[in-house]
């Protein structure tokens, strides 16, 4: 699980200043901020806008357009469960139902312990679905019990 720094305007300014020279710097800056803090703090929006001579609306638009950018601190672990067609054909929706019914875990719902399960559409592991991405590790043939265990403790390769 990733370790992030606490939000700091000074650190954010340094990150922005180090990347402002890049062509199309908005996305590299947003990624760098999220890599450092675990999310893009709304206080960074005016800093980025000023540095790139863009409007706050343009920066906010980029953050809200891309699903992976978060604007609040996130749980220590996010489990991304594929719900695309191939994984549906291999039972991902029954995993979602069982997670809720048996384990009290709502996909795209509230955090459980230090984890949250969220929907993604296609992890490129279609033949081994249902698939999940946990701490950057792709896991095939997941079931509800395994995902519940990963939410509460454990590592991806248990």
C-alpha positions in Angstrom: 0.0 0.0 0.0 1.2 3.4 -0.9 2.5 6.0 1.6 1.6 9.6 0.9 2.8 12.9 2.2 0.4 15.2 4.0 -1.0 18.0 1.9 1.3 21.0 1.8 0.9 24.0 -0.3 4.7 24.5 -0.4 5.3 21.0 -1.6 2.6 21.4 -4.2 4.2 24.6 -5.4 7.5 22.8 -5.8 5.9 20.0 -7.8 4.1 22.4 -10.0 7.2 24.5 -10.6 9.2 21.4 -11.5 6.7 20.4 -14.3 5.3 23.7 -15.5 7.8 23.8 -18.4 6.4 20.7 -20.0 4.1 21.0 -23.0 0.7 20.0 -21.9 1.8 20.1 -18.3 -1.7 19.9 -16.8 -1.9 16.1 -16.6 1.7 15.5 -15.5 1.2 18.0 -12.7 -2.1 16.4 -11.6 -0.5 13.0 -11.7 2.5 14.2 -9.7 0.3 15.8 -7.1 -1.8 12.7 -6.7 1.4 10.5 -6.5 2.7 12.7 -3.7 -0.4 13.3 -1.7 -2.7 10.5 -2.7 -5.2 13.0 -4.2 -5.4 16.4 -5.8 -6.3 18.8 -3.1 -8.8 21.5 -4.3 -6.3 24.1 -2.9 -4.0 23.1 -5.7 -6.4 24.2 -8.4 -5.6 27.9 -8.3 -1.9 27.2 -8.0 -1.9 25.1 -11.1 -4.2 27.6 -13.0 -1.8 30.4 -12.1 1.3 28.5 -13.1 -0.1 27.4 -16.4 -2.0 30.6 -17.2 -5.3 28.7 -17.4 -8.6 29.2 -15.7 -9.6 27.4 -12.5 -12.5 25.9 -14.5 -10.1 24.3 -17.0 -8.1 22.7 -14.2 -11.2 21.5 -12.4 -12.5 20.2 -15.7 -9.4 18.1 -16.2 -9.6 16.7 -12.7 -13.3 15.9 -13.0 -13.0 14.4 -16.5 -10.5 11.7 -15.5 -12.0 9.1 -13.2 -8.7 8.3 -11.5 -8.1 11.8 -10.1 -9.4 12.1 -6.5 -10.0 15.3 -4.7 -10.1 13.9 -1.1 -7.8 11.6 0.8 -8.5 8.0 -0.2 -8.4 4.8 1.8 -5.1 3.0 2.1 -6.3 0.4 -0.4 -8.6 0.7 -3.4 -9.6 -2.6 -5.1 -10.7 -2.0 -8.6 -13.2 -4.7 -9.7 -13.7 -5.2 -13.5 -17.3 -5.1 -14.5 -16.9 -5.1 -18.3 -18.6 -7.5 -20.5 -16.1 -10.3 -20.4 -15.9 -10.3 -16.6 -19.7 -10.1 -16.5 -19.8 -13.3 -18.6 -17.5 -14.9 -16.0 -19.6 -13.9 -13.0 -18.5 -10.5 -11.7 -22.0 -9.4 -11.0 -22.6 -12.4 -8.7 -19.4 -11.3 -6.9 -20.9 -7.9 -6.5 -24.1 -9.3 -5.1 -22.3 -11.7 -2.7 -20.0 -8.9 -1.5 -23.1 -6.9 -0.5 -25.2 -9.8 0.9 -22.6 -11.9 2.6 -19.8 -9.4 3.5 -21.7 -6.1 3.8 -19.4 -4.5 1.2 -21.0 -2.3 -1.4 -19.0 -1.8 -4.6 -18.7 1.9 -5.2 -20.0 2.4 -1.7 -18.3 3.5 1.5 -14.9 2.4 2.7 -14.6 -0.9 4.6 -11.8 -0.8 7.1 -8.9 0.8 5.2 -10.2 -0.2 1.8 -12.8 0.6 -0.8 -14.0 -1.5 -3.8 -14.8 0.4 -7.0 -15.9 -0.4 -10.5 -13.6 -0.2 -13.5 -14.4 -1.3 -17.0 -11.7 -3.6 -18.4 -8.4 -4.5 -16.9 -7.3 -6.4 -19.9 -7.4 -9.8 -18.1 -10.5 -11.0 -19.8 -9.7 -14.7 -20.1 -9.1 -14.9 -16.3 -12.2 -12.9 -15.1 -13.6 -11.8 -12.9 -10.5 -9.6 -12.5 -9.4 -7.0 -9.9 -6.5 -4.6 -9.5 -5.1 -4.5 -6.0 -2.1 -2.3 -5.1 -1.1 -2.4 -8.7 -1.3 -6.2 -9.0 -3.7 -7.7 -11.4 -5.6 -10.7 -10.0 -7.7 -13.1 -12.0 -10.6 -15.3 -11.0 -11.5 -13.3 -7.9 -14.4 -14.2 -5.8 -16.3 -12.3 -3.1 -14.5 -14.0 -0.2 -11.1 -13.1 -1.6 -12.1 -9.4 -2.2 -13.6 -9.2 1.3 -10.4 -10.6 2.8 -8.4 -8.0 0.9 -10.6 -5.2 2.2 -10.1 -6.2 5.8 -6.5 -7.3 5.7 -4.0 -9.2 3.7 -2.0 -8.8 0.6 -3.0 -9.4 -3.0 -1.0 -12.6 -3.3 -2.6 -14.5 -0.4 
